[in-house]
Amino acid sequence: MPPLSARKALRCRASALFVFFFLPGLMMASWATRTPAIRDTLSVSTAEMGAVLFGLSIGSMSGILCSAWLVKRFGTRSVIRTTMTCAVAGMVFLSFALWLASPLLFALGLCVFGASFGSAEVAINVEGAAIEREMNKTVLPMMHGFYSFGTLVGAGVGMALTASGIPATTHILLAALIAIAPIFIAIRAVPPGTGKAAAGESRRSQKAATPFYRDVQLLLIGVVVLAMAFAEGSASDWLPLLMVDGHGFSPTSGSLIYAGFTLGMTLGRFAGGWFIDRYSRVAVVRASALMGALGIGLIIFVDSAWVAGVSVMLWGLGASLGFPLTISAASDTGPDAPARVSVVATTGYLAFLVGPPLLGYLGEHYGLRSAMLLVLALMLVAVVVARAVARPDASGEGNER
């Protein structure tokens, strides 16, 4: 057991990570809840607004693709500090673009914002995985729970400020300014060097490492995160409309049901660490995927508004642990944790990006309820390949059932 001072430093380090997960959720929800007002301020159509929002996708993918190199070159502390600062700058830029009513500048601001958080994503998760190893306790799901909690808080504040008539320009600027102090206070608890050490491995060790595209376990972990991220993203983009068009809910009720999904995600992430430590990663992935599949299946096949409304909680609980659990598993599969985490995170981001338009195309031709059969099938695939997330034993082989 580490000495008391070391345990205290480790707790402070974990608390800092809670802050760095909470703030992205808060800032993301702060502008996302104001999209109707943003569209009106920019004087763009719904289709044009989609093009503006694509700036976020471009930035996110660009950031996450270069994040592994950044972590190995500079370490997690430097990357987190720089990218979180750039995210705040991106929020300020968004406010400025709204003040000028410029769609192009707003898209550019979203690109900066997305690139910052895309780069921070891997650094924060590599740091979280390192904390897990030192604490010998599962904490990444709870850290991701703080992201979900941040979105809930941001959405609540956004609704309150909208009802109060506060302009979106002011709201976004305030969200950026509020984040500054927590970033520079929390970063002091993050030690330098994490992740950077991977860049200093010997050439022989690097050559011995299996390339990710030939690492079967890592690729199967990618399949798990693809399924789980697809399930999470499809709910985020289509759940309210699915409930309105597929089950006859009012638009207001559809939004409330989405809040139930978000609540399920948050609860699953806060409670998930205890279940993982008690029952193993593999058992939790299988149970989560089955739970999510059950919720999605009930929504697809049961013509009952009440059953559909309750089933979204199962959907949220089932999808909640996919991302944090696969990040932990990826970091354990071999050397060069930043690159391995980046591969899994990129796969998850691809699911978030490809899922919405694909489901939209299927929904246009076959109906949204039928389109969700794809999500259901992916969750069942995750059940089959769940063995890939097993913790390695002393010999490097998975030791969980």
Residue pairs with C-beta under 8 A, 6 or more apart in sequence:
1 7
2 10
2 134
9 189
9 191
10 131
10 134
10 135
12 189
13 127
13 131
13 189
13 190
13 191
14 131
14 135
14 139
14 143
15 186
15 189
16 186
16 187
16 188
16 189
16 190
17 124
17 127
17 128
17 131
17 143
17 190
18 142
18 143
18 146
19 146
19 182
19 183
19 186
20 80
20 84
20 120
20 124
20 183
20 186
21 124
21 143
21 144
21 145
21 146
21 147
21 150
22 146
22 147
22 149
22 150
22 153
23 84
23 150
23 179
23 182
23 183
24 87
24 117
24 120
24 147
24 150
25 146
25 147
25 148
25 149
25 150
25 151
25 152
25 153
25 154
26 150
26 151
26 153
26 154
26 175
26 179
27 87
27 88
27 91
27 113
27 150
27 154
27 175
27 176
27 179
28 117
28 150
28 151
28 154
29 150
29 151
29 152
29 153
29 154
29 155
29 157
29 158
30 91
30 154
30 157
30 158
30 171
30 172
30 175
31 38
31 91
31 94
31 168
31 172
31 175
32 154
32 155
32 158
33 154
33 155
33 158
33 159
33 162
34 158
34 162
34 168
34 171
34 172
35 49
35 53
37 162
37 167
37 168
38 49
38 98
38 106
38 168
39 46
39 49
41 98
41 101
41 168
41 169
42 49
42 52
42 98
42 101
42 102
42 103
42 106
43 101
44 52
44 103
48 103
51 107
52 103
52 106
52 107
52 110
53 107
53 110
54 107
55 106
55 107
55 108
55 109
55 110
55 111
55 114
56 110
56 111
56 113
56 114
57 114
57 353
58 111
58 114
59 110
59 111
59 112
59 113
59 114
59 115
59 116
59 118
60 114
60 115
60 117
60 118
60 349
60 353
61 118
61 346
61 349
61 353
62 111
62 114
62 115
62 118
63 83
63 114
63 115
63 116
63 117
63 118
63 119
63 120
63 121
64 118
64 119
64 121
64 122
64 342
64 345
64 346
64 349
65 118
65 342
65 346
66 119
67 79
67 118
67 119
67 120
67 121
67 122
67 123
67 338
67 342
67 345
68 122
68 338
68 339
68 341
68 342
70 79
70 119
70 123
71 79
71 122
71 123
71 126
71 195
71 196
71 198
71 338
72 195
72 196
72 198
72 199
72 336
72 338
72 339
73 196
73 199
74 82
74 196
75 192
75 193
75 194
75 195
75 196
76 123
76 124
76 126
76 127
76 130
76 190
76 194
76 195
76 196
77 127
77 187
77 190
77 191
77 192
77 193
77 194
78 192
79 119
79 120
79 123
79 195
80 120
80 123
80 124
80 127
80 187
80 190
81 183
81 184
81 187
83 116
83 117
83 119
83 120
83 123
84 116
84 120
84 179
84 183
84 187
85 183
86 112
86 115
86 116
87 113
87 116
87 117
87 120
87 179
88 176
88 179
88 180
88 183
89 112
89 116
89 176
90 109
90 110
90 112
90 113
90 114
90 116
91 109
91 113
91 172
91 173
91 175
91 176
91 179
92 173
92 176
93 105
93 108
93 109
93 112
93 113
94 106
94 109
94 110
94 113
94 172
95 169
95 170
95 172
95 173
95 176
96 105
96 109
97 105
97 106
97 108
97 109
98 106
98 168
98 169
98 172
99 169
118 349
121 345
122 338
122 341
122 342
122 345
123 195
123 338
124 143
125 140
125 324
125 327
125 331
125 341
125 345
126 194
126 195
126 331
126 337
126 338
126 341
127 190
127 194
127 195
128 139
128 140
128 143
128 324
128 327
129 140
129 327
129 328
129 331
129 332
129 337
129 341
130 194
130 195
130 331
130 337
131 139
132 138
132 139
132 140
132 328
137 273
137 277
138 272
138 273
138 274
138 276
138 277
138 328
139 273
140 273
140 324
140 325
140 327
140 328
141 268
141 269
141 270
141 272
141 273
141 276
141 320
141 321
141 324
141 325
142 269
142 270
142 272
142 273
143 324
144 269
144 320
144 323
144 324
145 266
145 268
145 269
145 270
145 272
145 320
148 262
148 265
148 266
148 269
148 320
149 266
151 262
152 262
152 263
152 266
154 175
155 262
158 171
161 171
195 337
195 338
198 335
198 336
198 337
198 338
198 339
201 335
201 336
205 335
206 335
206 336
209 334
209 335
209 336
210 334
212 218
212 219
212 339
212 340
212 343
213 219
215 333
215 334
217 333
217 388
217 398
218 330
218 333
218 334
218 340
218 343
218 344
220 385
220 387
220 388
221 326
221 329
221 330
221 333
221 344
221 388
221 389
222 326
222 343
222 344
222 347
223 381
223 382
223 385
223 388
224 285
224 322
224 326
224 382
224 385
224 386
224 388
224 389
225 322
225 323
225 326
225 344
225 347
225 348
225 351
226 347
226 348
226 350
226 351
226 378
227 289
227 322
227 351
227 378
227 379
227 381
227 382
228 288
228 289
228 292
228 319
228 321
228 322
228 323
228 326
228 348
228 379
228 382
229 322
229 323
229 347
229 348
229 349
229 351
229 352
229 355
230 351
230 355
230 374
230 375
230 378
231 292
231 296
231 315
231 318
231 319
231 322
231 375
231 378
231 379
232 265
232 319
232 322
232 323
232 352
233 351
233 352
233 355
233 356
234 355
234 356
234 359
234 372
234 375
235 258
235 261
235 312
235 315
235 316
235 319
237 355
237 356
237 359
238 356
238 359
238 360
238 363
238 368
238 371
239 254
239 257
239 258
239 261
239 312
239 315
240 251
240 254
240 255
240 257
240 258
241 254
241 368
242 299
242 368
242 369
242 372
243 249
243 253
243 254
243 257
243 258
243 308
243 309
243 312
244 250
244 251
244 254
245 367
245 368
246 299
246 308
246 367
246 368
246 369
247 299
247 303
247 305
247 308
248 305
249 257
249 305
249 309
257 308
257 309
257 312
258 312
260 309
260 312
260 313
260 316
261 312
261 313
261 315
261 316
262 316
263 313
263 316
264 312
264 313
264 314
264 315
264 316
264 317
264 320
265 316
265 317
265 319
265 320
266 320
267 316
267 317
267 320
268 288
268 316
268 317
268 318
268 319
268 320
268 321
269 320
269 321
269 324
272 284
272 320
272 321
272 324
272 325
275 284
276 284
276 321
276 325
279 287
280 390
280 391
280 400
280 401
281 325
281 328
281 329
281 389
281 390
281 391
281 400
282 386
282 387
282 389
282 390
282 400
282 401
283 400
283 401
284 321
284 325
285 321
285 322
285 325
285 382
285 383
285 386
285 389
286 383
286 386
288 317
288 318
288 319
288 320
288 321
288 322
289 318
289 379
289 380
289 382
289 383
289 386
290 318
290 379
290 383
291 314
291 317
291 318
292 314
292 315
292 317
292 318
292 319
292 379
293 318
293 376
293 379
293 380
293 383
294 311
294 314
294 318
295 311
295 312
295 313
295 314
295 315
295 316
295 317
295 318
296 311
296 315
296 318
296 372
296 375
296 376
296 379
297 376
298 307
298 308
298 311
298 314
299 308
299 311
299 312
299 315
299 369
299 372
300 369
300 370
300 372
300 373
300 376
302 308
302 311
318 379
322 348
322 382
323 348
325 389
326 344
326 348
326 389
327 341
327 344
327 345
329 344
329 388
329 389
329 390
329 391
330 337
330 340
330 341
330 343
330 344
331 337
331 340
331 341
332 391
332 392
333 340
333 392
334 340
358 374
359 368
359 371
359 372
359 374
359 375
362 370
362 371
362 374
363 370
363 371
387 398
387 400
388 398
390 398
390 399
390 400
390 401
391 398
391 399
391 400
392 398
392 399
393 399
